[in-house]
Amino acid sequence: MPREAIVMIETSVDDCNPQVIGYVLERALEMGALDAYTTPVQMKKGRPGVVITRLARPADGEALAALLLRETTSLGVRLQPCERLVLERRLVRVETPYGPITLKVAGEKAAPEYEECRAAARRHGVPLAQVEAAARAAFCGWDAGRP
């Protein structure tokens, strides 16, 4: 299974506006973070806080750390080099009653692209889950020999 070098960028805050935290997560993904999430924690003096974590390619680590320092109340950021095991992925486009949908396929797993499904659900006035199910069903009938 392929390994990939990444960097984990983290900071803990207990005095930051939650709207800023949401904004910082969005910006991190726009800037190339592989993942961005928060974890609730109990901080010193019993204060509730949050750990903001993002995973990134090493080349993007400094810029994403700078974003945290610039946009949040954090006074310091942790950078930890690490590795992750990854399944090889490919993109497959299928036709559904709601239009073409791309699926990310890794081994036996197939996940419809959320943004495409969301747009199709809105366009056709149907539940998101219905579009996702149609994409999965179309994938099951997809011809693996096609490019």
ABEGO torsion letter per residue (X at the ends): XBBBBBBBBBBBBAABBAAAAAAAAAAAAAAGBABBBBBBBBBBGGBBBBBBBBBBBAAAAAAAAAAAAAABABABBBBBBBBBBBBBBBBBBBBBAAEBBBBBBBEABBBBBAAAAAAAAAAAGBBAAAAAAAAAAAAAABBAABX
